[in-house]
Amino acid sequence: MKFASIAFLMILAAAVAPGLSADDTKPAEKTVSTFPNQVDCEGAYPHHLQGVCTDGDAIYWSFTTTLVKTDLDGEVITKIPVANHHGDLCVDEGKIYVAVNLGRFNDPQGNADSWVYVYDAADLKEVARHETQEVFHGAGGIGVYDGRFYVVGGLPSDIEVNYVYQYDADFTFVKKHIVASGQTLLGIQTATFAHDRWWFGCYGSPAETLVTDANFKMIGRYKFNCSLGIEKLPGGELLVASGRCVKGTGCTGRVTRAVPDATTGLKLIQTK
């Protein structure tokens, strides 16, 4: 989401739910991921990274106005210009689903224009658009679990909970879920389901990660930054995105493997 008002907003104090236990942080599978420890996306782009996803063969990066597909070494396979604002994304059965807001974010009056755009994972050709106008403060992130899609997004500064909007496989609206997280800066940016729970990335100083169970009951709130992307990997690991923007050069993206951690929520796997 846009950073225009970040410097003028403050995160309100919120009660933190009990954290991850030692059992919660054990990998769900014993297989070792063959995914690289760290991957840098080739190139620089006009706007900052919003999210990442992978199907195991390629990585898909949303840079707000550019959608990029790379191989697992970060070399660009194809890229396309897209409408502002393309946010977080997920992949399911050969298609890329991106949360899109064509209106205003975080507006108390709800002047958003929320959609999910769908692209063919093979060539990034657009194949569908679904209205998700129920996402009242602007669609900014999306995750998929058990054949259903869950859209997250913006939040005014005076609201003490977050919202997750559930859709079926045809993007018929199902339910609005409430996450008793306390206020998070501009809502939730990124989402993925792994380890039988949801992981949500949020802006802030410092940025934070929310963890809930499958029914959106809070498990923990951690000072860990996955606000630019989080994705599940085989072997009980996750993929966390980071990025930076340099005036006159553009914005770049990186993904790093991570594992759950009882103290910090997540811990990056150090590169050799």
Secondary structure in CASP SS format (residue, H / E / C, confidence):
PFRMAT SS
TARGET T0000
AUTHOR 0000-0000-0000
METHOD secondary structure of the structure
MODEL  1
M C 1.00
K C 1.00
F C 1.00
A C 1.00
S C 1.00
I H 1.00
A H 1.00
F H 1.00
L C 1.00
M C 1.00
I C 1.00
L C 1.00
A C 1.00
A C 1.00
A C 1.00
V C 1.00
A C 1.00
P C 1.00
G C 1.00
L C 1.00
S C 1.00
A C 1.00
D H 1.00
D H 1.00
T H 1.00
K C 1.00
P C 1.00
A C 1.00
E C 1.00
K C 1.00
T C 1.00
V C 1.00
S C 1.00
T C 1.00
F C 1.00
P C 1.00
N C 1.00
Q E 1.00
V E 1.00
D E 1.00
C C 1.00
E C 1.00
G C 1.00
A C 1.00
Y E 1.00
P C 1.00
H C 1.00
H C 1.00
L C 1.00
Q C 1.00
G E 1.00
V E 1.00
C E 1.00
T E 1.00
D C 1.00
G C 1.00
D C 1.00
A C 1.00
I E 1.00
Y E 1.00
W E 1.00
S E 1.00
F C 1.00
T C 1.00
T C 1.00
T E 1.00
L E 1.00
V E 1.00
K E 1.00
T E 1.00
D C 1.00
L C 1.00
D C 1.00
G C 1.00
E C 1.00
V E 1.00
I E 1.00
T E 1.00
K E 1.00
I E 1.00
P E 1.00
V C 1.00
A C 1.00
N C 1.00
H C 1.00
H E 1.00
G E 1.00
D E 1.00
L E 1.00
C E 1.00
V E 1.00
D E 1.00
E C 1.00
G C 1.00
K E 1.00
I E 1.00
Y E 1.00
V E 1.00
A E 1.00
V E 1.00
N E 1.00
L C 1.00
G C 1.00
R C 1.00
F C 1.00
N C 1.00
D C 1.00
P C 1.00
Q C 1.00
G C 1.00
N C 1.00
A C 1.00
D C 1.00
S E 1.00
W E 1.00
V E 1.00
Y E 1.00
V E 1.00
Y E 1.00
D E 1.00
A C 1.00
A C 1.00
D C 1.00
L C 1.00
K C 1.00
E E 1.00
V E 1.00
A E 1.00
R E 1.00
H E 1.00
E E 1.00
T C 1.00
Q C 1.00
E C 1.00
V C 1.00
F C 1.00
H C 1.00
G C 1.00
A E 1.00
G E 1.00
G E 1.00
I E 1.00
G E 1.00
V E 1.00
Y E 1.00
D C 1.00
G C 1.00
R E 1.00
F E 1.00
Y E 1.00
V E 1.00
V E 1.00
G E 1.00
G C 1.00
L C 1.00
P C 1.00
S C 1.00
D C 1.00
I C 1.00
E C 1.00
V C 1.00
N E 1.00
Y E 1.00
V E 1.00
Y E 1.00
Q E 1.00
Y E 1.00
D C 1.00
A C 1.00
D C 1.00
F C 1.00
T C 1.00
F E 1.00
V E 1.00
K E 1.00
K E 1.00
H E 1.00
I E 1.00
V E 1.00
A C 1.00
S C 1.00
G C 1.00
Q C 1.00
T C 1.00
L E 1.00
L E 1.00
G E 1.00
I E 1.00
Q E 1.00
T E 1.00
A E 1.00
T E 1.00
F E 1.00
A E 1.00
H C 1.00
D C 1.00
R E 1.00
W E 1.00
W E 1.00
F E 1.00
G E 1.00
C E 1.00
Y E 1.00
G C 1.00
S C 1.00
P C 1.00
A C 1.00
E E 1.00
T E 1.00
L E 1.00
V E 1.00
T E 1.00
D E 1.00
A C 1.00
N C 1.00
F C 1.00
K C 1.00
M E 1.00
I E 1.00
G E 1.00
R E 1.00
Y E 1.00
K C 1.00
F C 1.00
N C 1.00
C C 1.00
S C 1.00
L C 1.00
G C 1.00
I E 1.00
E E 1.00
K E 1.00
L C 1.00
P H 1.00
G H 1.00
G H 1.00
E C 1.00
L E 1.00
L E 1.00
V E 1.00
A E 1.00
S E 1.00
G E 1.00
R E 1.00
C E 1.00
V E 1.00
K C 1.00
G C 1.00
T C 1.00
G E 1.00
C E 1.00
T E 1.00
G E 1.00
R E 1.00
V E 1.00
T E 1.00
R E 1.00
A E 1.00
V E 1.00
P E 1.00
D E 1.00
A C 1.00
T C 1.00
T C 1.00
G E 1.00
L E 1.00
K E 1.00
L E 1.00
I C 1.00
Q C 1.00
T C 1.00
K C 1.00
END
